[in-house]
Amino acid sequence: MTTTPQDARSTDELKGALVESLMAVIGAPDDEVAADQAAAIIGTIDTRLEAEIGPR
């Protein structure tokens, strides 16, 4: 599962995917792929929320 800031899923879907990814990291803390996937989702959510909020 690869995520980018252009991920087509809704923000709520991404939040659910983030929970699943973080649970995978908890279950396998040495799994770099799981960590990278969680980090990618965090980056996508961060980018999306920054765009929704706009400049400060």
Sequence and secondary structure as in RCSB ss.txt:
>XXXX:A:sequence
MTTTPQDARSTDELKGALVESLMAVIGAPDDEVAADQAAAIIGTIDTRLEAEIGPR
>XXXX:A:secstr
    TT  S HHHHHHHHHHHHHHHHH TT HHHHHHHHHHHHHHHHHHHHHH   
